[in-house]
Amino acid sequence: MISKERIATLIKDFHEKGIPWLVERDLQIPPEIPIKRAISIIGPRRAGKTYSMFQIMKKILEKYGIEQILYLNFELTILKNLF
């Protein structure tokens, strides 16, 4: 089982690294989503879901700051046995 400290380190690493450079897309998803829980972006492989999410995160970052963003990449091998 992965420790809470390791998960915290992964989150901290993402915050330090920042959102990658991306080409702005014409999205219709507002950064002020009125729910207070996680949302899902679904679609086929290689359709741009992750970069669409990064674009939303960039808008949230610009408006509210980094403390409003929590990102974990569940494809990391270290998180393989989390669930």
Distance bins in CASP14 RR format, pairs under 12 A and 6 or more apart:
PFRMAT RR
TARGET T0000
AUTHOR 0000-0000-0000
RMODE 2
METHOD distances of the structure
MODEL  1
1 7 0 0 0 0 0 1 0 0 0 0 0
1 78 0 0 0 0 0 1 0 0 0 0 0
1 79 0 0 0 0 0 1 0 0 0 0 0
1 80 0 0 0 0 0 1 0 0 0 0 0
1 81 1 0 0 1 0 0 0 0 0 0 0
1 82 1 0 0 1 0 0 0 0 0 0 0
1 83 0 0 0 0 0 1 0 0 0 0 0
2 8 0 0 0 0 0 1 0 0 0 0 0
2 9 0 0 0 0 0 1 0 0 0 0 0
2 10 0 0 0 0 1 0 0 0 0 0 0
2 72 0 0 0 0 0 1 0 0 0 0 0
2 74 0 0 0 0 0 1 0 0 0 0 0
2 76 0 0 0 0 1 0 0 0 0 0 0
2 77 0 0 0 0 0 1 0 0 0 0 0
2 78 1 0 0 1 0 0 0 0 0 0 0
2 79 1 0 0 1 0 0 0 0 0 0 0
2 80 0 0 0 0 1 0 0 0 0 0 0
2 81 1 0 0 1 0 0 0 0 0 0 0
2 82 1 0 1 0 0 0 0 0 0 0 0
2 83 0 0 0 0 0 1 0 0 0 0 0
3 9 0 0 0 0 1 0 0 0 0 0 0
3 10 0 0 0 0 0 1 0 0 0 0 0
3 78 0 0 0 0 0 1 0 0 0 0 0
3 79 0 0 0 0 0 1 0 0 0 0 0
3 81 0 0 0 0 0 1 0 0 0 0 0
3 82 0 0 0 0 0 1 0 0 0 0 0
4 10 0 0 0 0 0 1 0 0 0 0 0
4 11 0 0 0 0 0 1 0 0 0 0 0
4 82 0 0 0 0 0 1 0 0 0 0 0
5 11 0 0 0 0 0 1 0 0 0 0 0
5 12 0 0 0 0 0 1 0 0 0 0 0
6 12 0 0 0 0 0 1 0 0 0 0 0
6 13 0 0 0 0 0 1 0 0 0 0 0
6 72 0 0 0 0 0 1 0 0 0 0 0
6 76 0 0 0 0 0 1 0 0 0 0 0
6 78 1 0 0 1 0 0 0 0 0 0 0
6 79 0 0 0 0 1 0 0 0 0 0 0
6 81 0 0 0 0 0 1 0 0 0 0 0
6 82 0 0 0 0 1 0 0 0 0 0 0
7 13 0 0 0 0 0 1 0 0 0 0 0
7 14 0 0 0 0 0 1 0 0 0 0 0
7 70 0 0 0 0 0 1 0 0 0 0 0
7 71 0 0 0 0 0 1 0 0 0 0 0
7 72 1 0 0 1 0 0 0 0 0 0 0
7 73 0 0 0 0 0 1 0 0 0 0 0
7 74 0 0 0 0 0 1 0 0 0 0 0
7 76 0 0 0 0 0 1 0 0 0 0 0
7 78 0 0 0 0 1 0 0 0 0 0 0
7 79 0 0 0 0 1 0 0 0 0 0 0
7 82 0 0 0 0 1 0 0 0 0 0 0
8 14 0 0 0 0 0 1 0 0 0 0 0
8 15 0 0 0 0 0 1 0 0 0 0 0
8 70 0 0 0 0 0 1 0 0 0 0 0
8 72 0 0 0 0 0 1 0 0 0 0 0
9 15 0 0 0 0 0 1 0 0 0 0 0
9 16 0 0 0 0 0 1 0 0 0 0 0
9 72 0 0 0 0 0 1 0 0 0 0 0
9 76 0 0 0 0 0 1 0 0 0 0 0
9 78 0 0 0 0 1 0 0 0 0 0 0
9 79 0 0 0 0 0 1 0 0 0 0 0
10 16 0 0 0 0 0 1 0 0 0 0 0
10 17 0 0 0 0 0 1 0 0 0 0 0
10 70 0 0 0 0 0 1 0 0 0 0 0
10 71 0 0 0 0 1 0 0 0 0 0 0
10 72 1 0 0 1 0 0 0 0 0 0 0
10 73 1 0 0 1 0 0 0 0 0 0 0
10 74 0 0 0 0 0 1 0 0 0 0 0
10 75 0 0 0 0 0 1 0 0 0 0 0
10 76 1 0 0 1 0 0 0 0 0 0 0
10 77 0 0 0 0 0 1 0 0 0 0 0
10 78 1 0 0 1 0 0 0 0 0 0 0
10 79 1 0 0 1 0 0 0 0 0 0 0
10 82 0 0 0 0 0 1 0 0 0 0 0
11 17 0 0 0 0 0 1 0 0 0 0 0
11 18 0 0 0 0 0 1 0 0 0 0 0
11 66 0 0 0 0 0 1 0 0 0 0 0
11 67 0 0 0 0 0 1 0 0 0 0 0
11 69 0 0 0 0 1 0 0 0 0 0 0
11 70 1 0 0 1 0 0 0 0 0 0 0
11 71 1 0 0 1 0 0 0 0 0 0 0
11 72 1 0 0 1 0 0 0 0 0 0 0
11 73 0 0 0 0 0 1 0 0 0 0 0
11 76 0 0 0 0 0 1 0 0 0 0 0
11 79 0 0 0 0 0 1 0 0 0 0 0
12 18 0 0 0 0 0 1 0 0 0 0 0
12 66 0 0 0 0 0 1 0 0 0 0 0
12 70 0 0 0 0 0 1 0 0 0 0 0
12 71 0 0 0 0 0 1 0 0 0 0 0
12 72 0 0 0 0 0 1 0 0 0 0 0
13 71 0 0 0 0 0 1 0 0 0 0 0
13 72 0 0 0 0 0 1 0 0 0 0 0
13 73 0 0 0 0 0 1 0 0 0 0 0
13 76 0 0 0 0 0 1 0 0 0 0 0
13 78 0 0 0 0 0 1 0 0 0 0 0
14 20 0 0 0 0 0 1 0 0 0 0 0
14 54 0 0 0 0 0 1 0 0 0 0 0
14 57 0 0 0 0 1 0 0 0 0 0 0
14 61 0 0 0 0 0 1 0 0 0 0 0
14 66 0 0 0 0 1 0 0 0 0 0 0
14 69 0 0 0 0 1 0 0 0 0 0 0
14 70 0 0 0 0 1 0 0 0 0 0 0
14 71 1 0 1 0 0 0 0 0 0 0 0
14 72 1 0 0 1 0 0 0 0 0 0 0
14 73 1 0 0 1 0 0 0 0 0 0 0
14 76 0 0 0 0 0 1 0 0 0 0 0
15 57 0 0 0 0 0 1 0 0 0 0 0
15 61 0 0 0 0 0 1 0 0 0 0 0
15 65 0 0 0 0 0 1 0 0 0 0 0
15 66 1 0 1 0 0 0 0 0 0 0 0
15 67 0 0 0 0 1 0 0 0 0 0 0
15 68 0 0 0 0 0 1 0 0 0 0 0
15 69 1 0 0 1 0 0 0 0 0 0 0
15 70 0 0 0 0 1 0 0 0 0 0 0
15 71 0 0 0 0 1 0 0 0 0 0 0
15 72 0 0 0 0 0 1 0 0 0 0 0
16 66 0 0 0 0 1 0 0 0 0 0 0
17 54 0 0 0 0 0 1 0 0 0 0 0
17 66 0 0 0 0 0 1 0 0 0 0 0
17 71 0 0 0 0 0 1 0 0 0 0 0
17 73 0 0 0 0 0 1 0 0 0 0 0
18 54 0 0 0 0 1 0 0 0 0 0 0
18 57 0 0 0 0 1 0 0 0 0 0 0
18 58 0 0 0 0 1 0 0 0 0 0 0
18 61 0 0 0 0 1 0 0 0 0 0 0
18 65 0 0 0 0 0 1 0 0 0 0 0
18 66 0 0 0 0 1 0 0 0 0 0 0
18 69 0 0 0 0 1 0 0 0 0 0 0
18 71 0 0 0 0 1 0 0 0 0 0 0
19 50 0 0 0 0 0 1 0 0 0 0 0
19 51 0 0 0 0 1 0 0 0 0 0 0
19 53 0 0 0 0 1 0 0 0 0 0 0
19 54 1 0 1 0 0 0 0 0 0 0 0
19 55 0 0 0 0 1 0 0 0 0 0 0
19 56 0 0 0 0 1 0 0 0 0 0 0
19 57 1 0 1 0 0 0 0 0 0 0 0
19 58 1 0 1 0 0 0 0 0 0 0 0
19 59 0 0 0 0 0 1 0 0 0 0 0
19 60 0 0 0 0 1 0 0 0 0 0 0
19 61 1 0 0 1 0 0 0 0 0 0 0
19 62 0 0 0 0 0 1 0 0 0 0 0
19 65 0 0 0 0 0 1 0 0 0 0 0
19 66 0 0 0 0 1 0 0 0 0 0 0
19 69 0 0 0 0 1 0 0 0 0 0 0
19 71 0 0 0 0 1 0 0 0 0 0 0
20 50 0 0 0 0 1 0 0 0 0 0 0
20 51 0 0 0 0 1 0 0 0 0 0 0
20 53 0 0 0 0 0 1 0 0 0 0 0
20 54 1 0 0 1 0 0 0 0 0 0 0
20 55 0 0 0 0 0 1 0 0 0 0 0
20 57 0 0 0 0 0 1 0 0 0 0 0
20 58 0 0 0 0 1 0 0 0 0 0 0
20 71 0 0 0 0 0 1 0 0 0 0 0
20 73 0 0 0 0 0 1 0 0 0 0 0
21 51 0 0 0 0 0 1 0 0 0 0 0
21 54 0 0 0 0 1 0 0 0 0 0 0
21 55 0 0 0 0 0 1 0 0 0 0 0
21 58 0 0 0 0 0 1 0 0 0 0 0
22 48 0 0 0 0 1 0 0 0 0 0 0
22 50 0 0 0 0 1 0 0 0 0 0 0
22 51 1 0 1 0 0 0 0 0 0 0 0
22 52 0 0 0 0 1 0 0 0 0 0 0
22 53 0 0 0 0 0 1 0 0 0 0 0
22 54 1 0 1 0 0 0 0 0 0 0 0
22 55 1 0 0 1 0 0 0 0 0 0 0
22 56 0 0 0 0 0 1 0 0 0 0 0
22 57 0 0 0 0 1 0 0 0 0 0 0
22 58 1 0 0 1 0 0 0 0 0 0 0
22 59 0 0 0 0 0 1 0 0 0 0 0
23 48 0 0 0 0 0 1 0 0 0 0 0
23 51 1 0 0 1 0 0 0 0 0 0 0
23 52 0 0 0 0 0 1 0 0 0 0 0
23 54 0 0 0 0 0 1 0 0 0 0 0
23 55 0 0 0 0 1 0 0 0 0 0 0
23 58 0 0 0 0 0 1 0 0 0 0 0
24 51 0 0 0 0 1 0 0 0 0 0 0
24 52 0 0 0 0 0 1 0 0 0 0 0
24 54 0 0 0 0 0 1 0 0 0 0 0
24 55 1 0 0 1 0 0 0 0 0 0 0
24 56 0 0 0 0 0 1 0 0 0 0 0
24 58 0 0 0 0 1 0 0 0 0 0 0
24 59 0 0 0 0 0 1 0 0 0 0 0
25 47 0 0 0 0 0 1 0 0 0 0 0
25 48 0 0 0 0 1 0 0 0 0 0 0
25 49 0 0 0 0 0 1 0 0 0 0 0
25 50 0 0 0 0 0 1 0 0 0 0 0
25 51 1 0 0 1 0 0 0 0 0 0 0
25 52 1 0 0 1 0 0 0 0 0 0 0
25 53 0 0 0 0 0 1 0 0 0 0 0
25 54 0 0 0 0 0 1 0 0 0 0 0
25 55 1 0 0 1 0 0 0 0 0 0 0
25 56 0 0 0 0 0 1 0 0 0 0 0
25 58 0 0 0 0 0 1 0 0 0 0 0
25 59 0 0 0 0 0 1 0 0 0 0 0
26 52 0 0 0 0 0 1 0 0 0 0 0
26 55 0 0 0 0 0 1 0 0 0 0 0
27 41 0 0 0 0 0 1 0 0 0 0 0
27 48 0 0 0 0 0 1 0 0 0 0 0
27 49 0 0 0 0 0 1 0 0 0 0 0
27 51 0 0 0 0 0 1 0 0 0 0 0
27 52 1 0 0 1 0 0 0 0 0 0 0
27 53 0 0 0 0 0 1 0 0 0 0 0
27 54 0 0 0 0 0 1 0 0 0 0 0
27 55 1 0 0 1 0 0 0 0 0 0 0
27 56 1 0 0 1 0 0 0 0 0 0 0
27 57 0 0 0 0 0 1 0 0 0 0 0
27 58 0 0 0 0 0 1 0 0 0 0 0
27 59 0 0 0 0 1 0 0 0 0 0 0
28 52 0 0 0 0 0 1 0 0 0 0 0
28 55 0 0 0 0 0 1 0 0 0 0 0
28 56 0 0 0 0 0 1 0 0 0 0 0
29 39 0 0 0 0 1 0 0 0 0 0 0
29 40 0 0 0 0 0 1 0 0 0 0 0
29 41 0 0 0 0 1 0 0 0 0 0 0
29 49 0 0 0 0 0 1 0 0 0 0 0
29 52 1 0 0 1 0 0 0 0 0 0 0
29 53 0 0 0 0 1 0 0 0 0 0 0
29 55 0 0 0 0 1 0 0 0 0 0 0
29 56 1 0 1 0 0 0 0 0 0 0 0
29 57 0 0 0 0 0 1 0 0 0 0 0
29 59 0 0 0 0 1 0 0 0 0 0 0
29 60 0 0 0 0 0 1 0 0 0 0 0
30 39 0 0 0 0 0 1 0 0 0 0 0
30 55 0 0 0 0 0 1 0 0 0 0 0
30 56 0 0 0 0 1 0 0 0 0 0 0
30 59 0 0 0 0 1 0 0 0 0 0 0
30 60 0 0 0 0 0 1 0 0 0 0 0
30 63 0 0 0 0 0 1 0 0 0 0 0
31 39 0 0 0 0 0 1 0 0 0 0 0
31 52 0 0 0 0 0 1 0 0 0 0 0
31 53 0 0 0 0 0 1 0 0 0 0 0
31 54 0 0 0 0 0 1 0 0 0 0 0
31 55 0 0 0 0 1 0 0 0 0 0 0
31 56 1 0 1 0 0 0 0 0 0 0 0
31 57 0 0 0 0 1 0 0 0 0 0 0
31 58 0 0 0 0 1 0 0 0 0 0 0
31 59 1 1 0 0 0 0 0 0 0 0 0
31 60 1 0 1 0 0 0 0 0 0 0 0
31 61 0 0 0 0 1 0 0 0 0 0 0
31 62 0 0 0 0 1 0 0 0 0 0 0
31 63 1 0 0 1 0 0 0 0 0 0 0
31 64 0 0 0 0 1 0 0 0 0 0 0
31 65 0 0 0 0 0 1 0 0 0 0 0
31 68 0 0 0 0 1 0 0 0 0 0 0
31 69 0 0 0 0 0 1 0 0 0 0 0
32 56 0 0 0 0 0 1 0 0 0 0 0
32 59 0 0 0 0 1 0 0 0 0 0 0
32 60 0 0 0 0 1 0 0 0 0 0 0
32 63 0 0 0 0 1 0 0 0 0 0 0
32 64 0 0 0 0 1 0 0 0 0 0 0
32 68 0 0 0 0 0 1 0 0 0 0 0
33 39 1 0 0 1 0 0 0 0 0 0 0
33 40 0 0 0 0 0 1 0 0 0 0 0
33 41 0 0 0 0 0 1 0 0 0 0 0
33 53 0 0 0 0 0 1 0 0 0 0 0
33 56 0 0 0 0 1 0 0 0 0 0 0
33 57 0 0 0 0 0 1 0 0 0 0 0
33 59 0 0 0 0 0 1 0 0 0 0 0
33 60 0 0 0 0 1 0 0 0 0 0 0
33 68 0 0 0 0 0 1 0 0 0 0 0
36 68 0 0 0 0 0 1 0 0 0 0 0
37 70 0 0 0 0 0 1 0 0 0 0 0
38 53 0 0 0 0 0 1 0 0 0 0 0
38 70 0 0 0 0 1 0 0 0 0 0 0
38 71 0 0 0 0 0 1 0 0 0 0 0
38 72 0 0 0 0 0 1 0 0 0 0 0
39 49 0 0 0 0 0 1 0 0 0 0 0
39 52 0 0 0 0 0 1 0 0 0 0 0
39 53 0 0 0 0 1 0 0 0 0 0 0
39 56 0 0 0 0 1 0 0 0 0 0 0
39 57 0 0 0 0 0 1 0 0 0 0 0
39 60 0 0 0 0 0 1 0 0 0 0 0
40 49 0 0 0 0 1 0 0 0 0 0 0
40 52 0 0 0 0 0 1 0 0 0 0 0
40 53 0 0 0 0 1 0 0 0 0 0 0
41 47 0 0 0 0 1 0 0 0 0 0 0
41 48 0 0 0 0 1 0 0 0 0 0 0
41 49 1 0 1 0 0 0 0 0 0 0 0
41 50 0 0 0 0 1 0 0 0 0 0 0
41 51 0 0 0 0 0 1 0 0 0 0 0
41 52 1 0 0 1 0 0 0 0 0 0 0
41 53 1 0 1 0 0 0 0 0 0 0 0
41 54 0 0 0 0 0 1 0 0 0 0 0
41 55 0 0 0 0 0 1 0 0 0 0 0
41 56 0 0 0 0 1 0 0 0 0 0 0
41 57 0 0 0 0 0 1 0 0 0 0 0
42 48 0 0 0 0 0 1 0 0 0 0 0
42 49 1 0 0 1 0 0 0 0 0 0 0
42 52 0 0 0 0 0 1 0 0 0 0 0
42 53 0 0 0 0 0 1 0 0 0 0 0
43 49 1 0 1 0 0 0 0 0 0 0 0
43 50 0 0 0 0 0 1 0 0 0 0 0
43 52 0 0 0 0 1 0 0 0 0 0 0
43 53 0 0 0 0 0 1 0 0 0 0 0
45 75 0 0 0 0 0 1 0 0 0 0 0
47 53 0 0 0 0 0 1 0 0 0 0 0
48 54 0 0 0 0 1 0 0 0 0 0 0
48 55 0 0 0 0 1 0 0 0 0 0 0
49 55 0 0 0 0 0 1 0 0 0 0 0
49 56 0 0 0 0 0 1 0 0 0 0 0
50 56 0 0 0 0 0 1 0 0 0 0 0
50 57 0 0 0 0 0 1 0 0 0 0 0
50 71 0 0 0 0 0 1 0 0 0 0 0
50 73 0 0 0 0 1 0 0 0 0 0 0
50 74 0 0 0 0 0 1 0 0 0 0 0
50 75 0 0 0 0 1 0 0 0 0 0 0
51 57 0 0 0 0 0 1 0 0 0 0 0
51 58 0 0 0 0 0 1 0 0 0 0 0
52 58 0 0 0 0 0 1 0 0 0 0 0
52 59 0 0 0 0 0 1 0 0 0 0 0
53 59 0 0 0 0 0 1 0 0 0 0 0
53 60 0 0 0 0 0 1 0 0 0 0 0
53 69 0 0 0 0 0 1 0 0 0 0 0
53 70 0 0 0 0 0 1 0 0 0 0 0
53 71 0 0 0 0 1 0 0 0 0 0 0
53 72 0 0 0 0 0 1 0 0 0 0 0
53 73 0 0 0 0 0 1 0 0 0 0 0
54 60 0 0 0 0 0 1 0 0 0 0 0
54 61 0 0 0 0 1 0 0 0 0 0 0
54 69 0 0 0 0 0 1 0 0 0 0 0
54 71 0 0 0 0 1 0 0 0 0 0 0
54 73 0 0 0 0 0 1 0 0 0 0 0
55 61 0 0 0 0 0 1 0 0 0 0 0
55 62 0 0 0 0 0 1 0 0 0 0 0
56 62 0 0 0 0 0 1 0 0 0 0 0
56 63 0 0 0 0 0 1 0 0 0 0 0
56 64 0 0 0 0 0 1 0 0 0 0 0
56 68 0 0 0 0 0 1 0 0 0 0 0
56 69 0 0 0 0 1 0 0 0 0 0 0
56 71 0 0 0 0 0 1 0 0 0 0 0
57 63 0 0 0 0 0 1 0 0 0 0 0
57 64 0 0 0 0 0 1 0 0 0 0 0
57 65 0 0 0 0 0 1 0 0 0 0 0
57 66 0 0 0 0 1 0 0 0 0 0 0
57 68 0 0 0 0 1 0 0 0 0 0 0
57 69 1 0 1 0 0 0 0 0 0 0 0
57 70 0 0 0 0 1 0 0 0 0 0 0
57 71 1 0 0 1 0 0 0 0 0 0 0
58 64 0 0 0 0 0 1 0 0 0 0 0
58 65 0 0 0 0 0 1 0 0 0 0 0
58 66 0 0 0 0 0 1 0 0 0 0 0
58 69 0 0 0 0 1 0 0 0 0 0 0
58 71 0 0 0 0 0 1 0 0 0 0 0
59 65 0 0 0 0 0 1 0 0 0 0 0
59 68 0 0 0 0 0 1 0 0 0 0 0
59 69 0 0 0 0 0 1 0 0 0 0 0
60 66 0 0 0 0 1 0 0 0 0 0 0
60 67 0 0 0 0 0 1 0 0 0 0 0
60 68 1 0 1 0 0 0 0 0 0 0 0
60 69 1 0 1 0 0 0 0 0 0 0 0
60 70 0 0 0 0 0 1 0 0 0 0 0
60 71 0 0 0 0 0 1 0 0 0 0 0
61 67 0 0 0 0 1 0 0 0 0 0 0
61 68 1 0 0 1 0 0 0 0 0 0 0
61 69 1 0 0 1 0 0 0 0 0 0 0
61 71 0 0 0 0 0 1 0 0 0 0 0
62 68 0 0 0 0 0 1 0 0 0 0 0
62 69 0 0 0 0 0 1 0 0 0 0 0
63 69 0 0 0 0 0 1 0 0 0 0 0
72 78 0 0 0 0 0 1 0 0 0 0 0
72 79 1 0 0 1 0 0 0 0 0 0 0
72 82 0 0 0 0 1 0 0 0 0 0 0
72 83 0 0 0 0 0 1 0 0 0 0 0
73 79 1 0 0 1 0 0 0 0 0 0 0
73 80 0 0 0 0 0 1 0 0 0 0 0
73 82 0 0 0 0 0 1 0 0 0 0 0
74 80 0 0 0 0 1 0 0 0 0 0 0
74 81 0 0 0 0 0 1 0 0 0 0 0
74 82 1 0 0 1 0 0 0 0 0 0 0
74 83 0 0 0 0 1 0 0 0 0 0 0
75 82 0 0 0 0 0 1 0 0 0 0 0
76 82 0 0 0 0 1 0 0 0 0 0 0
END
